[in-house]
Amino acid sequence: MHTKQQLISDLAALGIAPGDTVLMHSSYKSLGGMEDGAAGFFDAFMTHLGAEGTLVLPALSYASVTRDAPHFDVRTTPSCIGYLPEYFRTQVPGVIRSLHPTHSCCAIGRHAVYLTEAHFLDRTPVGVHSPFARLPKVGGKILILGSHPDHNTTLHGVEETAEPVYLFDHTSPIVYSVTDAAGRTRCVTHLRHGFHTPTVDYHQKYARILDLLPRDKVSFGRVLCADCVLMDAAAVWEYGRAALCDDPLYFVDAVNK
C-alpha cells in the first residue's frame, strides 16, 4: 500500500511542482495500492500542487451521449474513461465541469474557472474554447499516468487546427440537448470526429508526439507503480501542429477497408 508522501515524492521527481496546472489522463489500477484509495490520491495530489495549482481531468462522455441518445446533463452524465475521472467528478468537493456533450473536463484550483467556462461555445469535440486548448495559455502540463501515450485528447485539438481528411464527419452533425448546472436545457449542433472515409479507417498514433518534443519539454518516470509521461502543453501544440503541416497523416495509420 503506497503512502500519500510516496505519491508526492514521485510527482515532484517527475517534474510536477507546486503551483503547476496539470491535465491528467490516468489509469487507477496502474498505481498499485494507494493509502485511502482515490480520496487519498487526490488529497495528496492537490496538497502537492498547493493553493496556486490546478488539476484537470477529462470527463469524456462520448460513449453514452450518442446520435441515438443525444442528451447531456453536466450534473449527472457520467464519464466513460475510467475510475479516477468519475471519482473526481462526483466525490471531490469544489470540482467544476465544463459544458460540452462529449468532451467535457473537470477541474479544481486556481485556473479551473478559466479553463472550463467557455467550453460551451465550441461546436467540435476539442475546439479553441476547450480546456485542452486553453491549457498552454496558463503554462499547463499534460500528465499521462499509467495510461498509454496514445490517450492524449489534446492532440484531437491539434488536429482540429489542421482538419486532416479523416477528422470530422461533416455530412452528419448531431443535435444534442445540453443541460447546465442550473438545470437549463438548450439544443446545440455539433460535429463529431470520424476517423474514417468511405474507403479507409484511420488509427490514432498519438504517442508519436514523443518523438517530436525537445528533451526539456518532456519527462518520463514512475509515479508509484505507474509508468508516466509529463509533457509541456504548449510544446505539444507547437510541435504537433508543425508535424501536421508537413504530413497531415502524421498522427494516424491508414488502413484500407
PyRosetta script that sets phi, psi and omega in degrees:
from pyrosetta import init, pose_from_sequence

init()
pose = pose_from_sequence("MHTKQQLISDLAALGIAPGDTVLMHSSYKSLGGMEDGAAGFFDAFMTHLGAEGTLVLPALSYASVTRDAPHFDVRTTPSCIGYLPEYFRTQVPGVIRSLHPTHSCCAIGRHAVYLTEAHFLDRTPVGVHSPFARLPKVGGKILILGSHPDHNTTLHGVEETAEPVYLFDHTSPIVYSVTDAAGRTRCVTHLRHGFHTPTVDYHQKYARILDLLPRDKVSFGRVLCADCVLMDAAAVWEYGRAALCDDPLYFVDAVNK")
pose.set_psi(1, 117.5)
pose.set_omega(1, -178.1)
pose.set_phi(2, -79.8)
pose.set_psi(2, 147.4)
pose.set_omega(2, -179.0)
pose.set_phi(3, -94.0)
pose.set_psi(3, 163.2)
pose.set_omega(3, 176.7)
pose.set_phi(4, -62.5)
pose.set_psi(4, -36.9)
pose.set_omega(4, -179.9)
pose.set_phi(5, -66.7)
pose.set_psi(5, -35.6)
pose.set_omega(5, 175.1)
pose.set_phi(6, -62.0)
pose.set_psi(6, -42.3)
pose.set_omega(6, 178.4)
pose.set_phi(7, -61.1)
pose.set_psi(7, -47.0)
pose.set_omega(7, 179.9)
pose.set_phi(8, -60.4)
pose.set_psi(8, -43.2)
pose.set_omega(8, 179.8)
pose.set_phi(9, -62.9)
pose.set_psi(9, -41.3)
pose.set_omega(9, -179.5)
pose.set_phi(10, -68.9)
pose.set_psi(10, -39.2)
pose.set_omega(10, 176.8)
pose.set_phi(11, -61.1)
pose.set_psi(11, -43.2)
pose.set_omega(11, 179.4)
pose.set_phi(12, -64.5)
pose.set_psi(12, -41.8)
pose.set_omega(12, -179.8)
pose.set_phi(13, -65.0)
pose.set_psi(13, -31.7)
pose.set_omega(13, 179.0)
pose.set_phi(14, -72.1)
pose.set_psi(14, -25.6)
pose.set_omega(14, 179.1)
pose.set_phi(15, 120.9)
pose.set_psi(15, 11.4)
pose.set_omega(15, 176.3)
pose.set_phi(16, -91.4)
pose.set_psi(16, 124.8)
pose.set_omega(16, -173.8)
pose.set_phi(17, -116.3)
pose.set_psi(17, 157.6)
pose.set_omega(17, 172.1)
pose.set_phi(18, -53.6)
pose.set_psi(18, 137.1)
pose.set_omega(18, -178.8)
pose.set_phi(19, 90.9)
pose.set_psi(19, -8.8)
pose.set_omega(19, 179.9)
pose.set_phi(20, -68.8)
pose.set_psi(20, 156.0)
pose.set_omega(20, 169.1)
pose.set_phi(21, -109.0)
pose.set_psi(21, 120.1)
pose.set_omega(21, -171.9)
pose.set_phi(22, -125.6)
pose.set_psi(22, 125.7)
pose.set_omega(22, 171.0)
pose.set_phi(23, -101.4)
pose.set_psi(23, 121.4)
pose.set_omega(23, -169.3)
pose.set_phi(24, -117.2)
pose.set_psi(24, 126.3)
pose.set_omega(24, 164.9)
pose.set_phi(25, -99.6)
pose.set_psi(25, 133.1)
pose.set_omega(25, -165.3)
pose.set_phi(26, -142.3)
pose.set_psi(26, 154.5)
pose.set_omega(26, 168.0)
pose.set_phi(27, -126.8)
pose.set_psi(27, 109.5)
pose.set_omega(27, -176.8)
pose.set_phi(28, -63.2)
pose.set_psi(28, -40.3)
pose.set_omega(28, -178.4)
pose.set_phi(29, -60.3)
pose.set_psi(29, -29.6)
pose.set_omega(29, -175.9)
pose.set_phi(30, -67.5)
pose.set_psi(30, -19.5)
pose.set_omega(30, -176.7)
pose.set_phi(31, -71.5)
pose.set_psi(31, -24.8)
pose.set_omega(31, -165.9)
pose.set_phi(32, 80.6)
pose.set_psi(32, -170.1)
pose.set_omega(32, -179.7)
pose.set_phi(33, -65.9)
pose.set_psi(33, 142.7)
pose.set_omega(33, -177.9)
pose.set_phi(34, -129.7)
pose.set_psi(34, 129.4)
pose.set_omega(34, 175.7)
pose.set_phi(35, -52.6)
pose.set_psi(35, 123.8)
pose.set_omega(35, -179.1)
pose.set_phi(36, 64.1)
pose.set_psi(36, 18.8)
pose.set_omega(36, 172.7)
pose.set_phi(37, 60.0)
pose.set_psi(37, -144.9)
pose.set_omega(37, -178.2)
pose.set_phi(38, -62.8)
pose.set_psi(38, -35.1)
pose.set_omega(38, 177.8)
pose.set_phi(39, -61.2)
pose.set_psi(39, -43.2)
pose.set_omega(39, 177.7)
pose.set_phi(40, -66.1)
pose.set_psi(40, -37.2)
pose.set_omega(40, 179.1)
pose.set_phi(41, -60.5)
pose.set_psi(41, -52.0)
pose.set_omega(41, -177.0)
pose.set_phi(42, -70.2)
pose.set_psi(42, -33.8)
pose.set_omega(42, 176.9)
pose.set_phi(43, -61.8)
pose.set_psi(43, -45.1)
pose.set_omega(43, -179.4)
pose.set_phi(44, -68.5)
pose.set_psi(44, -42.0)
pose.set_omega(44, -177.9)
pose.set_phi(45, -61.7)
pose.set_psi(45, -47.3)
pose.set_omega(45, -178.5)
pose.set_phi(46, -71.5)
pose.set_psi(46, -31.0)
pose.set_omega(46, 173.7)
pose.set_phi(47, -60.8)
pose.set_psi(47, -42.3)
pose.set_omega(47, 179.9)
pose.set_phi(48, -67.7)
pose.set_psi(48, -42.8)
pose.set_omega(48, -179.9)
pose.set_phi(49, -67.8)
pose.set_psi(49, -32.1)
pose.set_omega(49, 177.4)
pose.set_phi(50, 76.0)
pose.set_psi(50, -176.6)
pose.set_omega(50, -173.9)
pose.set_phi(51, -64.4)
pose.set_psi(51, -25.9)
pose.set_omega(51, -179.1)
pose.set_phi(52, -91.0)
pose.set_psi(52, -4.6)
pose.set_omega(52, -177.0)
pose.set_phi(53, -88.7)
pose.set_psi(53, 166.8)
pose.set_omega(53, 178.8)
pose.set_phi(54, -140.9)
pose.set_psi(54, 135.9)
pose.set_omega(54, 176.3)
pose.set_phi(55, -119.2)
pose.set_psi(55, 132.7)
pose.set_omega(55, -178.3)
pose.set_phi(56, -128.1)
pose.set_psi(56, 134.0)
pose.set_omega(56, 173.0)
pose.set_phi(57, -127.4)
pose.set_psi(57, 131.7)
pose.set_omega(57, 170.7)
pose.set_phi(58, -58.1)
pose.set_psi(58, 142.2)
pose.set_omega(58, 177.4)
pose.set_phi(59, -124.9)
pose.set_psi(59, 48.9)
pose.set_omega(59, -170.8)
pose.set_phi(60, -60.2)
pose.set_psi(60, 144.2)
pose.set_omega(60, -175.8)
pose.set_phi(61, -133.5)
pose.set_psi(61, 22.9)
pose.set_omega(61, -176.0)
pose.set_phi(62, -63.7)
pose.set_psi(62, -22.6)
pose.set_omega(62, -178.1)
pose.set_phi(63, -72.3)
pose.set_psi(63, -32.5)
pose.set_omega(63, -177.7)
pose.set_phi(64, -105.3)
pose.set_psi(64, -23.2)
pose.set_omega(64, 177.4)
pose.set_phi(65, -99.2)
pose.set_psi(65, 99.6)
pose.set_omega(65, -167.9)
pose.set_phi(66, -130.1)
pose.set_psi(66, -179.5)
pose.set_omega(66, 176.2)
pose.set_phi(67, -60.3)
pose.set_psi(67, -36.6)
pose.set_omega(67, -179.7)
pose.set_phi(68, -82.8)
pose.set_psi(68, -20.0)
pose.set_omega(68, 178.5)
pose.set_phi(69, -136.0)
pose.set_psi(69, 71.8)
pose.set_omega(69, -170.0)
pose.set_phi(70, -86.7)
pose.set_psi(70, 52.6)
pose.set_omega(70, -175.4)
pose.set_phi(71, -126.7)
pose.set_psi(71, 126.2)
pose.set_omega(71, 179.2)
pose.set_phi(72, -127.6)
pose.set_psi(72, 129.2)
pose.set_omega(72, 174.1)
pose.set_phi(73, -121.3)
pose.set_psi(73, 116.0)
pose.set_omega(73, -175.0)
pose.set_phi(74, -59.4)
pose.set_psi(74, -21.9)
pose.set_omega(74, -177.1)
pose.set_phi(75, -85.4)
pose.set_psi(75, -30.0)
pose.set_omega(75, -168.1)
pose.set_phi(76, -127.2)
pose.set_psi(76, -20.9)
pose.set_omega(76, -177.4)
pose.set_phi(77, -66.7)
pose.set_psi(77, 122.7)
pose.set_omega(77, -175.7)
pose.set_phi(78, -75.0)
pose.set_psi(78, 157.3)
pose.set_omega(78, 169.3)
pose.set_phi(79, -78.2)
pose.set_psi(79, 153.1)
pose.set_omega(79, -177.4)
pose.set_phi(80, -115.9)
pose.set_psi(80, 17.9)
pose.set_omega(80, -172.1)
pose.set_phi(81, -121.5)
pose.set_psi(81, 30.7)
pose.set_omega(81, 170.7)
pose.set_phi(82, 121.6)
pose.set_psi(82, 175.1)
pose.set_omega(82, -171.4)
pose.set_phi(83, -71.1)
pose.set_psi(83, -47.9)
pose.set_omega(83, -175.8)
pose.set_phi(84, -63.6)
pose.set_psi(84, -43.9)
pose.set_omega(84, 177.4)
pose.set_phi(85, -60.2)
pose.set_psi(85, -39.4)
pose.set_omega(85, -179.3)
pose.set_phi(86, -72.8)
pose.set_psi(86, -36.2)
pose.set_omega(86, 174.9)
pose.set_phi(87, -63.1)
pose.set_psi(87, -45.8)
pose.set_omega(87, 179.5)
pose.set_phi(88, -57.7)
pose.set_psi(88, -45.4)
pose.set_omega(88, -178.4)
pose.set_phi(89, -63.1)
pose.set_psi(89, -40.7)
pose.set_omega(89, -168.9)
pose.set_phi(90, -102.7)
pose.set_psi(90, -21.6)
pose.set_omega(90, -168.8)
pose.set_phi(91, -120.3)
pose.set_psi(91, -13.9)
pose.set_omega(91, -177.7)
pose.set_phi(92, -95.3)
pose.set_psi(92, 115.9)
pose.set_omega(92, -178.0)
pose.set_phi(93, -61.7)
pose.set_psi(93, 138.9)
pose.set_omega(93, 175.6)
pose.set_phi(94, 92.2)
pose.set_psi(94, -5.5)
pose.set_omega(94, 179.6)
pose.set_phi(95, -71.7)
pose.set_psi(95, 137.9)
pose.set_omega(95, 174.3)
pose.set_phi(96, -118.9)
pose.set_psi(96, 153.4)
pose.set_omega(96, -174.5)
pose.set_phi(97, -121.9)
pose.set_psi(97, 137.2)
pose.set_omega(97, 176.4)
pose.set_phi(98, -73.1)
pose.set_psi(98, 155.6)
pose.set_omega(98, -175.1)
pose.set_phi(99, -98.3)
pose.set_psi(99, 100.4)
pose.set_omega(99, 179.6)
pose.set_phi(100, -157.0)
pose.set_psi(100, 133.6)
pose.set_omega(100, -171.4)
pose.set_phi(101, -65.3)
pose.set_psi(101, -33.2)
pose.set_omega(101, -174.2)
pose.set_phi(102, -121.3)
pose.set_psi(102, -23.1)
pose.set_omega(102, -171.8)
pose.set_phi(103, -131.6)
pose.set_psi(103, 44.1)
pose.set_omega(103, 177.4)
pose.set_phi(104, -69.5)
pose.set_psi(104, 162.9)
pose.set_omega(104, 173.0)
pose.set_phi(105, -131.1)
pose.set_psi(105, 152.8)
pose.set_omega(105, 172.2)
pose.set_phi(106, -110.8)
pose.set_psi(106, 145.9)
pose.set_omega(106, -176.3)
pose.set_phi(107, -149.7)
pose.set_psi(107, 155.5)
pose.set_omega(107, 174.2)
pose.set_phi(108, -146.3)
pose.set_psi(108, 143.7)
pose.set_omega(108, 176.5)
pose.set_phi(109, 119.4)
pose.set_psi(109, -168.4)
pose.set_omega(109, -170.5)
pose.set_phi(110, -54.8)
pose.set_psi(110, -44.9)
pose.set_omega(110, -174.3)
pose.set_phi(111, -102.0)
pose.set_psi(111, 13.4)
pose.set_omega(111, -174.2)
pose.set_phi(112, -59.9)
pose.set_psi(112, -45.2)
pose.set_omega(112, -178.3)
pose.set_phi(113, -65.1)
pose.set_psi(113, -48.4)
pose.set_omega(113, -179.1)
pose.set_phi(114, -57.7)
pose.set_psi(114, -41.6)
pose.set_omega(114, -175.4)
pose.set_phi(115, -70.7)
pose.set_psi(115, -29.4)
pose.set_omega(115, -172.1)
pose.set_phi(116, -105.9)
pose.set_psi(116, -19.3)
pose.set_omega(116, -163.8)
pose.set_phi(117, -67.5)
pose.set_psi(117, -27.5)
pose.set_omega(117, -173.1)
pose.set_phi(118, -109.3)
pose.set_psi(118, 6.5)
pose.set_omega(118, -175.5)
pose.set_phi(119, -60.4)
pose.set_psi(119, -28.4)
pose.set_omega(119, -178.6)
pose.set_phi(120, -63.4)
pose.set_psi(120, -16.8)
pose.set_omega(120, -179.8)
pose.set_phi(121, -77.6)
pose.set_psi(121, -20.1)
pose.set_omega(121, -177.3)
pose.set_phi(122, -74.4)
pose.set_psi(122, 148.8)
pose.set_omega(122, 175.9)
pose.set_phi(123, -121.5)
pose.set_psi(123, 19.8)
pose.set_omega(123, 173.2)
pose.set_phi(124, -133.5)
pose.set_psi(124, 168.1)
pose.set_omega(124, -176.1)
pose.set_phi(125, -62.5)
pose.set_psi(125, -42.1)
pose.set_omega(125, -175.6)
pose.set_phi(126, -133.8)
pose.set_psi(126, 70.7)
pose.set_omega(126, -175.7)
pose.set_phi(127, -85.6)
pose.set_psi(127, -172.9)
pose.set_omega(127, -172.6)
pose.set_phi(128, -69.1)
pose.set_psi(128, -19.1)
pose.set_omega(128, 179.2)
pose.set_phi(129, -94.9)
pose.set_psi(129, -0.6)
pose.set_omega(129, -175.6)
pose.set_phi(130, -72.5)
pose.set_psi(130, 157.5)
pose.set_omega(130, 173.5)
pose.set_phi(131, -57.1)
pose.set_psi(131, -33.5)
pose.set_omega(131, 178.9)
pose.set_phi(132, -62.6)
pose.set_psi(132, -41.7)
pose.set_omega(132, -179.1)
pose.set_phi(133, -76.6)
pose.set_psi(133, -29.7)
pose.set_omega(133, -179.7)
pose.set_phi(134, -82.2)
pose.set_psi(134, -17.8)
pose.set_omega(134, -175.8)
pose.set_phi(135, -55.0)
pose.set_psi(135, -44.8)
pose.set_omega(135, 179.7)
pose.set_phi(136, -61.6)
pose.set_psi(136, -26.1)
pose.set_omega(136, -177.1)
pose.set_phi(137, -71.0)
pose.set_psi(137, -14.9)
pose.set_omega(137, 176.4)
pose.set_phi(138, -114.8)
pose.set_psi(138, 20.3)
pose.set_omega(138, 177.3)
pose.set_phi(139, 68.6)
pose.set_psi(139, 31.9)
pose.set_omega(139, -172.7)
pose.set_phi(140, -73.9)
pose.set_psi(140, 166.5)
pose.set_omega(140, 178.6)
pose.set_phi(141, -126.5)
pose.set_psi(141, 151.8)
pose.set_omega(141, 177.6)
pose.set_phi(142, -110.5)
pose.set_psi(142, 122.4)
pose.set_omega(142, -179.9)
pose.set_phi(143, -109.2)
pose.set_psi(143, 122.1)
pose.set_omega(143, 170.4)
pose.set_phi(144, -100.8)
pose.set_psi(144, 102.7)
pose.set_omega(144, -173.2)
pose.set_phi(145, -105.7)
pose.set_psi(145, 98.1)
pose.set_omega(145, 176.7)
pose.set_phi(146, 74.2)
pose.set_psi(146, -5.0)
pose.set_omega(146, 177.7)
pose.set_phi(147, -93.7)
pose.set_psi(147, 177.7)
pose.set_omega(147, 179.5)
pose.set_phi(148, -87.5)
pose.set_psi(148, 141.7)
pose.set_omega(148, 178.8)
pose.set_phi(149, -60.0)
pose.set_psi(149, -16.2)
pose.set_omega(149, 172.8)
pose.set_phi(150, -67.5)
pose.set_psi(150, -20.2)
pose.set_omega(150, -178.9)
pose.set_phi(151, -87.7)
pose.set_psi(151, 73.5)
pose.set_omega(151, -175.6)
pose.set_phi(152, -135.0)
pose.set_psi(152, 88.1)
pose.set_omega(152, -172.5)
pose.set_phi(153, -60.8)
pose.set_psi(153, -26.3)
pose.set_omega(153, 177.8)
pose.set_phi(154, -52.8)
pose.set_psi(154, -35.3)
pose.set_omega(154, -177.1)
pose.set_phi(155, -70.6)
pose.set_psi(155, -19.7)
pose.set_omega(155, 167.8)
pose.set_phi(156, -61.5)
pose.set_psi(156, -42.0)
pose.set_omega(156, 178.4)
pose.set_phi(157, -64.5)
pose.set_psi(157, -40.0)
pose.set_omega(157, 176.0)
pose.set_phi(158, -60.3)
pose.set_psi(158, -43.8)
pose.set_omega(158, 178.2)
pose.set_phi(159, -61.7)
pose.set_psi(159, -36.4)
pose.set_omega(159, -178.6)
pose.set_phi(160, -64.0)
pose.set_psi(160, -25.5)
pose.set_omega(160, 177.4)
pose.set_phi(161, -74.3)
pose.set_psi(161, -20.3)
pose.set_omega(161, -178.9)
pose.set_phi(162, -108.2)
pose.set_psi(162, -22.4)
pose.set_omega(162, -178.9)
pose.set_phi(163, 48.2)
pose.set_psi(163, 60.6)
pose.set_omega(163, 172.9)
pose.set_phi(164, -60.7)
pose.set_psi(164, 161.0)
pose.set_omega(164, -168.7)
pose.set_phi(165, -57.7)
pose.set_psi(165, -28.1)
pose.set_omega(165, -174.1)
pose.set_phi(166, -85.6)
pose.set_psi(166, -11.6)
pose.set_omega(166, -159.9)
pose.set_phi(167, -73.5)
pose.set_psi(167, -53.3)
pose.set_omega(167, -172.0)
pose.set_phi(168, -106.5)
pose.set_psi(168, 147.9)
pose.set_omega(168, 167.3)
pose.set_phi(169, -94.8)
pose.set_psi(169, 85.1)
pose.set_omega(169, -175.1)
pose.set_phi(170, -70.3)
pose.set_psi(170, -21.2)
pose.set_omega(170, -173.3)
pose.set_phi(171, -77.7)
pose.set_psi(171, -15.9)
pose.set_omega(171, -171.0)
pose.set_phi(172, -146.3)
pose.set_psi(172, 71.4)
pose.set_omega(172, 175.0)
pose.set_phi(173, -65.5)
pose.set_psi(173, 161.6)
pose.set_omega(173, -176.9)
pose.set_phi(174, -116.6)
pose.set_psi(174, 137.2)
pose.set_omega(174, 172.8)
pose.set_phi(175, -94.2)
pose.set_psi(175, 114.9)
pose.set_omega(175, 179.0)
pose.set_phi(176, -103.1)
pose.set_psi(176, 148.8)
pose.set_omega(176, 164.6)
pose.set_phi(177, -96.8)
pose.set_psi(177, 128.1)
pose.set_omega(177, -173.7)
pose.set_phi(178, -123.8)
pose.set_psi(178, 124.1)
pose.set_omega(178, -179.1)
pose.set_phi(179, -109.6)
pose.set_psi(179, 127.5)
pose.set_omega(179, -176.7)
pose.set_phi(180, -90.2)
pose.set_psi(180, -176.5)
pose.set_omega(180, -174.2)
pose.set_phi(181, -65.6)
pose.set_psi(181, -20.7)
pose.set_omega(181, 178.6)
pose.set_phi(182, -92.0)
pose.set_psi(182, 2.6)
pose.set_omega(182, 178.8)
pose.set_phi(183, 86.2)
pose.set_psi(183, 8.9)
pose.set_omega(183, 179.1)
pose.set_phi(184, -85.2)
pose.set_psi(184, 134.4)
pose.set_omega(184, -177.3)
pose.set_phi(185, -117.3)
pose.set_psi(185, 137.7)
pose.set_omega(185, 174.5)
pose.set_phi(186, -142.7)
pose.set_psi(186, 164.4)
pose.set_omega(186, 179.0)
pose.set_phi(187, -102.0)
pose.set_psi(187, 136.9)
pose.set_omega(187, 179.0)
pose.set_phi(188, -136.1)
pose.set_psi(188, 146.3)
pose.set_omega(188, -179.7)
pose.set_phi(189, -104.1)
pose.set_psi(189, 126.1)
pose.set_omega(189, -176.6)
pose.set_phi(190, -127.2)
pose.set_psi(190, 151.0)
pose.set_omega(190, 164.5)
pose.set_phi(191, -87.2)
pose.set_psi(191, 152.4)
pose.set_omega(191, 170.8)
pose.set_phi(192, -115.1)
pose.set_psi(192, 156.3)
pose.set_omega(192, 174.0)
pose.set_phi(193, -72.0)
pose.set_psi(193, 145.0)
pose.set_omega(193, -175.3)
pose.set_phi(194, -107.8)
pose.set_psi(194, -51.8)
pose.set_omega(194, -178.3)
pose.set_phi(195, 58.4)
pose.set_psi(195, 33.2)
pose.set_omega(195, 171.8)
pose.set_phi(196, -161.9)
pose.set_psi(196, 156.9)
pose.set_omega(196, 168.3)
pose.set_phi(197, -124.1)
pose.set_psi(197, 177.0)
pose.set_omega(197, 179.8)
pose.set_phi(198, -57.5)
pose.set_psi(198, -23.1)
pose.set_omega(198, -175.2)
pose.set_phi(199, -117.2)
pose.set_psi(199, -10.5)
pose.set_omega(199, -171.7)
pose.set_phi(200, -137.3)
pose.set_psi(200, 139.7)
pose.set_omega(200, 167.2)
pose.set_phi(201, -103.2)
pose.set_psi(201, 144.0)
pose.set_omega(201, -178.2)
pose.set_phi(202, -119.5)
pose.set_psi(202, 126.8)
pose.set_omega(202, -177.3)
pose.set_phi(203, -106.6)
pose.set_psi(203, 127.8)
pose.set_omega(203, -175.8)
pose.set_phi(204, -66.1)
pose.set_psi(204, 134.9)
pose.set_omega(204, 178.0)
pose.set_phi(205, -133.3)
pose.set_psi(205, 61.3)
pose.set_omega(205, -173.4)
pose.set_phi(206, -74.3)
pose.set_psi(206, -15.5)
pose.set_omega(206, 176.0)
pose.set_phi(207, -61.7)
pose.set_psi(207, -16.1)
pose.set_omega(207, 179.7)
pose.set_phi(208, -64.3)
pose.set_psi(208, -18.8)
pose.set_omega(208, 175.8)
pose.set_phi(209, -59.5)
pose.set_psi(209, -28.1)
pose.set_omega(209, -178.0)
pose.set_phi(210, -67.2)
pose.set_psi(210, -23.5)
pose.set_omega(210, 177.1)
pose.set_phi(211, -77.2)
pose.set_psi(211, -12.7)
pose.set_omega(211, -174.7)
pose.set_phi(212, -101.9)
pose.set_psi(212, -28.6)
pose.set_omega(212, -170.5)
pose.set_phi(213, -74.3)
pose.set_psi(213, 136.6)
pose.set_omega(213, 172.6)
pose.set_phi(214, -60.5)
pose.set_psi(214, 154.4)
pose.set_omega(214, -175.2)
pose.set_phi(215, -60.4)
pose.set_psi(215, -29.5)
pose.set_omega(215, -179.2)
pose.set_phi(216, -83.7)
pose.set_psi(216, 2.5)
pose.set_omega(216, 179.3)
pose.set_phi(217, -111.4)
pose.set_psi(217, 4.8)
pose.set_omega(217, -179.6)
pose.set_phi(218, -150.0)
pose.set_psi(218, 144.4)
pose.set_omega(218, 175.1)
pose.set_phi(219, -139.4)
pose.set_psi(219, 152.9)
pose.set_omega(219, -178.5)
pose.set_phi(220, -124.3)
pose.set_psi(220, 144.7)
pose.set_omega(220, 178.3)
pose.set_phi(221, -179.5)
pose.set_psi(221, -166.4)
pose.set_omega(221, 178.6)
pose.set_phi(222, -121.8)
pose.set_psi(222, 137.9)
pose.set_omega(222, 168.4)
pose.set_phi(223, -114.3)
pose.set_psi(223, 111.5)
pose.set_omega(223, -169.7)
pose.set_phi(224, 54.3)
pose.set_psi(224, -118.9)
pose.set_omega(224, 179.7)
pose.set_phi(225, -97.4)
pose.set_psi(225, 3.0)
pose.set_omega(225, -172.9)
pose.set_phi(226, -92.9)
pose.set_psi(226, 128.0)
pose.set_omega(226, 169.8)
pose.set_phi(227, -70.8)
pose.set_psi(227, 134.4)
pose.set_omega(227, -171.1)
pose.set_phi(228, -134.7)
pose.set_psi(228, 153.4)
pose.set_omega(228, 171.0)
pose.set_phi(229, -130.8)
pose.set_psi(229, 133.9)
pose.set_omega(229, 177.5)
pose.set_phi(230, -120.6)
pose.set_psi(230, 123.8)
pose.set_omega(230, -175.3)
pose.set_phi(231, -123.6)
pose.set_psi(231, 144.6)
pose.set_omega(231, 171.7)
pose.set_phi(232, -73.9)
pose.set_psi(232, 123.3)
pose.set_omega(232, -173.4)
pose.set_phi(233, -64.0)
pose.set_psi(233, -41.5)
pose.set_omega(233, -180.0)
pose.set_phi(234, -61.4)
pose.set_psi(234, -37.6)
pose.set_omega(234, 178.9)
pose.set_phi(235, -68.4)
pose.set_psi(235, -37.1)
pose.set_omega(235, 177.2)
pose.set_phi(236, -60.0)
pose.set_psi(236, -44.5)
pose.set_omega(236, 178.4)
pose.set_phi(237, -66.6)
pose.set_psi(237, -45.0)
pose.set_omega(237, -176.0)
pose.set_phi(238, -64.1)
pose.set_psi(238, -52.2)
pose.set_omega(238, -175.4)
pose.set_phi(239, -77.0)
pose.set_psi(239, -29.1)
pose.set_omega(239, 175.7)
pose.set_phi(240, -66.4)
pose.set_psi(240, -44.3)
pose.set_omega(240, 178.8)
pose.set_phi(241, -63.5)
pose.set_psi(241, -41.4)
pose.set_omega(241, 179.5)
pose.set_phi(242, -61.9)
pose.set_psi(242, -39.4)
pose.set_omega(242, 179.4)
pose.set_phi(243, -64.2)
pose.set_psi(243, -40.6)
pose.set_omega(243, -179.8)
pose.set_phi(244, -70.0)
pose.set_psi(244, -30.3)
pose.set_omega(244, 175.0)
pose.set_phi(245, -64.9)
pose.set_psi(245, -37.6)
pose.set_omega(245, 179.2)
pose.set_phi(246, -77.4)
pose.set_psi(246, -37.6)
pose.set_omega(246, -176.5)
pose.set_phi(247, -147.8)
pose.set_psi(247, 102.5)
pose.set_omega(247, -177.3)
pose.set_phi(248, -61.0)
pose.set_psi(248, -15.0)
pose.set_omega(248, 179.6)
pose.set_phi(249, -106.6)
pose.set_psi(249, 19.8)
pose.set_omega(249, -175.3)
pose.set_phi(250, -59.5)
pose.set_psi(250, -37.9)
pose.set_omega(250, -172.9)
pose.set_phi(251, -97.7)
pose.set_psi(251, 16.9)
pose.set_omega(251, 177.5)
pose.set_phi(252, -140.3)
pose.set_psi(252, 158.7)
pose.set_omega(252, 163.8)
pose.set_phi(253, -107.3)
pose.set_psi(253, 132.1)
pose.set_omega(253, -179.8)
pose.set_phi(254, -95.7)
pose.set_psi(254, 129.3)
pose.set_omega(254, -179.8)
pose.set_phi(255, -123.9)
pose.set_psi(255, 119.7)
pose.set_omega(255, 178.3)
pose.set_phi(256, -66.2)
pose.set_psi(256, 140.4)
pose.set_omega(256, 179.5)
pose.set_phi(257, -77.5)
pose.dump_pdb("model.pdb")
